[in-house]
């Protein structure tokens, strides 16, 4: 049976982000088109891009603009399964994200900072953590980040820059449902110094533990097992959020 992972969360974020950007979507048409496109895909990734529609000269939109929906397919990266099992090494990006609260949390196509960040990832790490221009930790290059210190979990606020991903909202709901101590706030890289486990997540890679973080003057090590055990515990809840075609 074909299914779409985190289907309702994807729909909710598309509607929310479009509204924030001044686009009016027909929810039923959006749902119908996504499901029809997904039926053509046995396994892999369906990318959904919403545009503002045909425009004229300059930046202004007219009332005649109608949003466009564009879909494309791609296979899942084959290295994600190894990442999920064994963990990864992170570095620190030397590119900072600009803060813009009007766009904070939204996933939009004007993300040239991420293009530059991806191009600059060193060969000796799998991904990088990214801070904003004030030195506050935001996310990885294309994923959200969580860490545990003591018995409390932490993740950065995503209200000034970065993407509030669907997998991030799933994790937050699971932590809350398990009554685990949890905090969303503004943190610098020093907040990870005493972390015992770290993971990054997005809708494609799901949850990937971090075993090593390379800072400029130090290398931190983290335990992978607690993350993989927690992800195993959440599998039933994750599968319960599949949308059937």
C-alpha positions in Angstrom: 0.0 0.0 0.0 1.5 3.3 -1.1 1.8 5.9 1.6 3.1 9.4 2.2 5.1 9.9 5.4 4.1 12.8 7.7 1.4 13.6 5.2 -0.7 15.9 7.4 2.3 17.8 8.6 3.4 18.4 5.1 0.0 19.7 4.1 -0.2 21.9 7.2 3.2 23.4 6.5 2.5 24.1 2.9 -0.7 25.9 3.7 0.9 27.8 6.6 4.0 28.9 4.7 2.0 29.9 1.6 -0.3 32.0 3.7 2.7 33.7 5.4 4.0 34.6 1.9 0.6 35.9 0.7 -0.4 33.0 -1.4 -3.9 31.5 -1.3 -4.1 27.8 -1.9 -7.1 25.5 -2.3 -6.5 22.8 0.2 -8.5 20.1 -1.5 -6.8 20.7 -4.8 -3.4 20.6 -3.1 -4.3 17.3 -1.4 -5.6 15.8 -4.6 -2.6 16.8 -6.7 -0.1 15.5 -4.2 -1.8 12.1 -3.9 -2.1 11.8 -7.6 1.6 12.6 -8.1 2.6 10.2 -5.3 0.7 7.3 -6.9 3.3 7.4 -9.7 6.1 6.9 -7.3 6.7 3.4 -6.0 9.4 4.6 -3.5 11.4 7.8 -3.3 10.9 11.5 -2.8 8.1 13.7 -4.2 9.2 17.3 -4.2 6.4 19.8 -4.2 7.1 23.4 -5.2 4.5 26.2 -5.0 5.1 29.3 -7.0 3.3 32.6 -6.9 2.3 32.1 -10.6 3.1 34.1 -13.6 4.3 37.6 -12.8 5.2 40.7 -14.7 8.0 43.1 -14.4 9.3 43.8 -10.9 8.3 42.3 -7.6 4.6 43.2 -7.3 1.9 40.6 -7.7 -1.5 41.3 -9.2 -4.8 39.9 -8.1 -4.7 37.9 -11.3 -1.8 35.8 -10.1 -2.7 32.2 -9.4 -0.3 30.0 -7.5 1.3 27.2 -9.5 2.1 23.7 -8.2 5.2 21.9 -9.6 6.1 18.3 -8.6 9.3 16.3 -9.3 10.6 12.9 -8.3 14.0 11.7 -7.0 15.3 8.5 -5.3 16.2 8.6 -1.6 19.9 9.0 -1.0 21.3 5.4 -0.4 23.7 6.6 2.3 20.9 7.7 4.7 20.4 4.2 6.1 24.1 4.1 7.1 23.8 7.5 8.7 20.8 6.3 10.7 22.5 3.2 12.0 26.1 4.5 12.6 25.8 8.2 13.1 27.6 11.0 11.4 30.3 13.6 12.0 29.4 17.3 12.0 31.5 20.4 11.5 30.6 24.1 11.9 29.8 26.2 8.9 31.7 29.4 8.5 28.7 30.9 6.8 26.1 32.6 9.1 22.4 32.9 8.5 20.9 36.3 8.3 18.0 37.0 10.6 14.7 37.9 9.1 11.6 37.3 11.3 9.2 37.7 8.4 10.7 34.5 6.9 11.8 32.7 10.0 10.7 29.1 10.0 9.5 29.1 6.4 10.8 26.8 3.7 11.0 29.0 0.6 13.0 29.0 -2.6 15.1 32.0 -1.9 17.7 30.1 0.1 21.0 31.0 -1.5 22.6 30.9 2.0 22.0 27.1 2.0 23.5 26.8 -1.5 26.7 28.5 -0.2 26.7 26.4 3.0 26.4 23.1 1.1 29.2 24.1 -1.3 31.5 24.9 1.6 31.0 21.6 3.6 34.5 20.2 4.3 35.3 16.7 2.9 36.1 15.3 6.4 32.6 15.9 7.8 29.1 14.6 6.7 27.3 17.9 7.5 27.6 21.1 9.3 25.8 23.1 12.0 24.9 26.6 11.1 24.6 29.7 13.4 22.9 33.0 12.8 24.8 36.3 12.6 24.6 36.7 16.3 26.3 33.3 16.9 23.1 31.4 17.9 22.8 27.9 16.7 20.0 27.4 14.2 20.1 24.1 12.3 22.2 21.9 10.1 22.7 22.6 6.4 19.3 21.1 5.6 18.0 19.6 8.8 17.0 20.6 12.3 19.1 19.7 15.4 18.3 18.3 18.8 20.6 17.5 21.7 20.3 16.1 25.3 22.2 17.5 28.3 21.5 15.7 31.5 17.9 14.6 31.3 16.7 17.6 29.2 16.4 17.9 25.4 17.1 21.1 23.6 16.4 22.5 20.1 16.9 26.1 18.7 14.1 28.5 18.1 13.4 28.9 14.4 11.6 32.3 14.5 14.3 34.5 13.1 15.8 32.3 10.4 16.0 28.6 9.4 13.3 26.1 8.6 10.8 24.6 11.0 10.7 21.2 9.5 7.9 18.6 9.6 10.1 16.1 11.3 11.1 18.7 13.9 7.4 19.1 14.8 7.0 15.3 15.0 10.0 15.1 17.4 8.7 17.9 19.6 5.3 16.2 19.8 6.9 12.9 20.8 9.1 14.4 23.4 6.1 16.2 24.9 4.0 13.0 24.7 6.7 11.1 26.5 6.8 13.8 29.2 10.5 14.3 28.6 12.1 17.5 29.8 12.4 19.7 26.8 13.3 23.3 25.9 13.2 25.5 22.8 15.4 28.6 23.0 18.5 30.5 21.8 21.7 28.7 22.3 25.3 29.1 21.2 27.7 26.3 20.3 29.0 26.1 23.9 25.6 24.6 24.8 26.7 21.3 23.2 29.9 21.0 25.3 28.2 18.8 27.9 25.7 17.1 25.6 25.5 13.4 25.8 23.7 12.8 22.5 22.8 14.8 19.4 20.8 14.1 16.3 19.7 16.0 13.2 16.4 15.3 11.4 14.3 16.1 8.4 11.5 14.4 6.5 13.9 12.5 4.2 16.7 11.3 6.5 14.3 11.0 9.4 16.5 10.9 12.6 20.3 10.7 12.2 22.5 10.5 15.4 25.7 12.5 15.6 28.8 10.7 17.1 31.3 13.5 16.5 31.2 17.3 16.4 34.4 19.1 15.3 34.7 22.6 16.7 37.4 25.0 15.9 39.4 24.2 19.1 37.9 20.9 20.3 36.3 17.7 19.2 33.2 16.4 21.0 32.0 12.8 21.1 28.4 11.7 21.6 26.6 8.4 22.2 24.6 7.1 19.3 22.7 4.3 21.1 20.2 6.5 23.0 19.1 8.2 19.8 18.6 4.9 17.8 16.7 3.4 20.8 14.5 6.5 21.0 13.8 6.4 17.2 12.9 2.7 17.4 10.5 3.5 20.2 8.8 6.2 18.1 8.4 4.0 15.0 4.7 3.1 15.7 3.9 6.8 16.1 5.8 7.7 12.9 4.0 5.0 10.9 0.7 6.2 12.3 1.2 9.5 10.5 1.4 7.9 7.0 -1.2 9.2 4.6 -2.5 6.3 2.5 -3.1 6.9 -1.2 
